[in-house]
Amino acid sequence: MRHVADDLADRLALVQREFVRVADLGSPTDAIRLNLAARGLAMPIGTESVPALASRRAAPVLVCHPDMPPFASGSLDLIVSGLALQLVDDLPGVFVQVRRALKPDGLFLASLLGGDTLTELRQAFAEAESEVEGGISPRVAPFADVRDIGGLLQRAGFALPVTDTDRLTVRYGDVFGLMRDLRAMAAANPLVDRRRTPLRRATLLRMAEIYHQRFADPDGRIRATFQIITLSGWGPHESQQKPLKPGSAKARLADALKAVELPAGDKPGD
């Protein structure tokens, strides 16, 4: 969260715009809000899905589920979110609601976990279960692909959508340290279709062995990958740049590249 909070704040520092009404959607800590406040923005409105936890968060904070943002249409200049939206049930619907909550030319800036997250754990579990139990059960929740996120932003009606990706590698002494952290983050297996029988000790030990064999560094510590997708999109506004209409170009690409343009189907030398 500290990594994401610093990154989002750095990105906002490059935007020459004043954001007055700001909300943080679903971020599991106050790291982003406190970082933005320290850099001169008004303290963003926070959201928390668990009432008992809301009382521990820095004010102001609203109790709501990230799937159902409670913000009025056109009420916010900026909506941020960090490492929360990979857990929502209806990500396309959340994007639509976020766009509606933004003022024209308002900004949505968020980070969420992407498809390569915990790939080592996923592979080790699949191989161990296949060997020991003769079949596999989903152990790691699926995460969105960066190309899919860009498409969802466009479908939700955002202007100037941008996505990029970064990989954060965290190292552990063993896989059980990683699993303890995931449980402490409330990130244990949430899948409805997971195997309901208890995890067998033999499977767990074989998974740990495979993980160490395939994903350990020379010093014996193992790697865990967290792919972080960062996205941004703007509420549509007439002042924004718009793509040219097809056929409106005043110069030919072939001329700019100083290339010989051939009719379709012809080959050089024909």
C-alpha positions in Angstrom: 0.0 0.0 0.0 2.9 2.4 0.7 4.3 1.6 -2.8 0.9 2.3 -4.4 0.2 5.4 -2.3 3.5 7.0 -3.3 3.1 6.1 -7.0 -0.5 7.5 -7.2 0.6 10.7 -5.4 3.6 11.1 -7.8 1.2 10.7 -10.8 -1.2 13.3 -9.5 1.7 15.8 -8.9 2.1 15.8 -12.7 -1.5 16.8 -13.3 -2.0 20.6 -13.5 -5.4 20.6 -12.0 -7.0 21.6 -8.7 -9.0 18.8 -7.1 -11.4 20.0 -4.4 -13.8 17.2 -3.8 -11.8 13.9 -3.6 -12.9 10.4 -2.6 -10.9 7.2 -2.0 -12.9 4.1 -3.1 -12.3 1.0 -1.0 -8.5 1.3 -0.3 -7.9 -1.0 2.7 -5.8 1.6 4.6 -5.5 5.3 4.9 -2.1 5.4 3.2 -3.3 7.0 0.0 -5.5 9.6 1.7 -2.8 10.6 4.2 -0.2 10.8 1.4 -2.5 13.1 -0.7 -3.3 15.3 2.3 0.4 15.7 3.1 0.9 16.9 -0.4 -1.6 19.7 -0.1 -4.9 18.2 -1.1 -7.9 18.3 1.2 -8.3 15.1 3.1 -10.2 12.8 0.7 -13.4 11.1 1.7 -12.7 7.5 2.6 -14.9 4.5 2.3 -14.9 1.3 4.4 -17.1 -1.7 4.0 -17.0 -2.9 7.6 -18.6 -0.6 10.2 -16.3 -1.8 13.0 -13.3 -0.8 10.9 -14.7 2.6 9.8 -14.3 3.9 13.4 -10.5 3.3 13.1 -10.1 5.2 9.9 -9.2 8.8 9.6 -12.3 11.0 9.2 -14.2 11.7 7.0 -15.2 8.1 6.1 -18.4 6.5 4.7 -19.5 2.9 5.2 -20.3 1.3 1.9 -19.3 -1.6 -0.3 -16.9 -0.7 -3.2 -19.5 -2.3 -5.6 -21.9 0.4 -4.6 -20.2 3.9 -4.4 -22.7 6.3 -2.6 -21.6 9.4 -4.4 -24.1 11.6 -6.3 -23.8 12.0 -10.0 -21.2 14.7 -11.0 -20.2 15.4 -7.4 -16.4 14.7 -7.4 -13.3 16.1 -9.0 -11.1 13.1 -8.3 -11.7 9.5 -7.3 -8.7 7.3 -6.3 -8.5 3.7 -5.3 -5.6 1.4 -4.2 -5.5 -2.4 -4.2 -9.3 -2.8 -3.7 -11.1 -3.1 -7.0 -9.7 -6.6 -7.8 -12.1 -7.8 -5.1 -15.3 -6.4 -6.4 -17.9 -8.7 -8.0 -18.9 -6.3 -10.9 -15.9 -4.3 -12.0 -17.5 -3.0 -15.2 -20.4 -1.8 -13.1 -18.1 0.0 -10.6 -16.3 1.8 -13.5 -19.7 3.0 -14.8 -20.7 4.3 -11.3 -17.3 6.0 -10.9 -17.6 7.8 -14.2 -21.1 9.0 -13.3 -19.9 10.3 -9.9 -17.2 12.4 -11.5 -17.7 16.0 -12.6 -17.0 16.7 -16.3 -13.2 16.6 -16.7 -12.9 14.8 -13.4 -10.2 12.2 -12.9 -10.3 8.5 -11.9 -6.9 7.2 -10.8 -6.6 3.7 -9.3 -4.3 0.7 -8.9 -5.4 -2.9 -8.6 -3.8 -6.3 -8.7 -3.3 -7.8 -12.2 -3.3 -11.3 -13.7 0.3 -12.2 -12.9 -0.2 -11.7 -9.1 0.9 -14.7 -7.1 1.7 -16.6 -10.2 4.3 -18.6 -8.3 1.8 -19.7 -5.7 -0.7 -20.6 -8.3 1.7 -22.8 -10.3 3.1 -24.5 -7.2 -0.4 -25.4 -5.8 -1.6 -26.7 -9.2 1.4 -28.9 -9.7 1.3 -30.2 -6.1 -2.5 -31.0 -6.2 -2.1 -32.7 -9.5 0.6 -35.0 -8.2 -0.9 -35.7 -4.7 -4.6 -35.6 -5.3 -5.0 -36.3 -9.0 -6.7 -33.0 -9.8 -6.6 -29.3 -9.1 -8.8 -26.8 -7.3 -8.6 -23.0 -7.7 -6.4 -21.7 -4.9 -5.7 -18.2 -6.1 -8.5 -15.8 -7.3 -8.2 -14.7 -10.9 -7.1 -11.2 -11.6 -7.9 -8.9 -14.6 -5.5 -8.6 -17.5 -4.2 -5.1 -18.2 -5.7 -5.1 -21.8 -9.1 -6.0 -20.4 -8.9 -3.1 -17.9 -8.3 -0.6 -20.8 -11.3 -2.1 -22.6 -13.5 -1.8 -19.6 -12.6 1.9 -19.1 -13.6 2.6 -22.7 -16.8 0.7 -22.4 -17.7 2.7 -19.2 -17.4 5.9 -21.2 -14.1 7.4 -19.8 -12.3 9.8 -22.0 -8.5 9.4 -22.5 -8.2 6.1 -20.8 -4.7 4.9 -19.9 -3.4 1.7 -18.3 0.1 0.6 -17.4 1.6 -2.2 -15.3 4.4 -2.7 -12.8 5.7 -5.7 -10.9 6.5 -5.7 -7.2 8.5 -8.7 -6.1 8.4 -9.5 -2.4 10.8 -12.1 -0.9 10.1 -14.5 2.0 12.1 -17.0 3.9 9.5 -19.7 3.0 6.0 -20.0 1.5 4.4 -20.2 4.9 5.5 -16.6 5.6 3.7 -15.5 2.4 0.6 -17.4 3.4 0.5 -15.9 6.8 0.7 -12.4 5.3 -2.1 -13.2 2.8 -4.3 -14.4 5.7 -3.5 -11.2 7.7 -4.5 -9.2 4.6 -7.8 -11.0 4.6 -6.7 -12.3 1.2 -7.2 -16.0 1.8 -9.0 -18.0 -0.9 -12.5 -16.3 -1.4 -13.6 -18.5 -4.4 -17.0 -20.1 -4.2 -15.9 -23.0 -6.4 -12.9 -24.0 -4.4 -12.6 -27.5 -3.0 -14.5 -27.8 0.3 -12.5 -30.5 1.9 -9.6 -29.4 4.2 -6.2 -29.0 2.5 -4.2 -32.1 2.9 -0.9 -31.9 4.7 0.9 -33.9 2.0 -0.4 -31.4 -0.6 0.7 -28.4 1.4 4.2 -29.8 2.0 4.6 -30.8 -1.7 3.5 -27.3 -2.7 6.1 -25.7 -0.5 8.8 -28.0 -1.9 7.9 -27.2 -5.5 7.7 -23.4 -4.7 11.2 -23.5 -3.3 12.6 -25.6 -6.1 11.2 -23.3 -8.9 11.1 -19.8 -7.4 13.9 -19.5 -4.8 16.9 -17.1 -5.2 20.5 -18.3 -4.6 20.2 -17.2 -1.0 17.3 -19.5 -0.4 14.6 -16.9 -0.2 11.5 -17.3 -2.4 9.9 -14.7 -4.6 6.2 -13.6 -4.7 5.0 -11.4 -7.6 2.4 -8.7 -7.3 1.4 -7.2 -10.6 0.0 -3.7 -10.1 -2.1 -2.3 -12.9 -2.5 1.5 -12.7 -5.4 3.1 -14.6 -6.7 6.5 -15.3 -9.6 8.0 -17.1 -11.4 11.3 -17.3 -15.0 12.3 -17.2 -15.9 13.4 -20.7 -15.7 17.2 -21.4 -15.8 19.2 -24.6 -12.4 20.8 -23.9 -10.6 17.5 -24.1 -8.5 16.3 -27.1 -10.5 14.2 -29.5 -9.2 11.8 -32.2 -9.5 13.0 -35.8 -12.2 11.6 -38.0 -11.2 8.9 -40.4 -10.1 10.4 -43.7 -9.4 13.8 -42.3 -5.6 13.6 -42.4 -3.9 16.2 -44.5 -0.6 14.2 -45.1 0.0 10.7 -46.2 1.9 8.3 -43.9 3.9 6.9 -46.8 5.2 10.5 -47.5 6.2 11.0 -43.9 8.1 7.7 -43.9 9.5 8.3 -47.4 8.2 4.9 -48.4 6.8 3.7 -51.7 3.1 2.8 -51.3 2.0 -0.3 -53.3 -1.6 -1.2 -54.2 -3.0 -4.0 -52.0 -1.8 -7.4 -53.1 1.3 -6.2 -55.0 4.8 -7.2 -53.9 8.0 -5.2 -54.2 9.6 -5.9 -57.6 6.3 -6.8 -59.3 
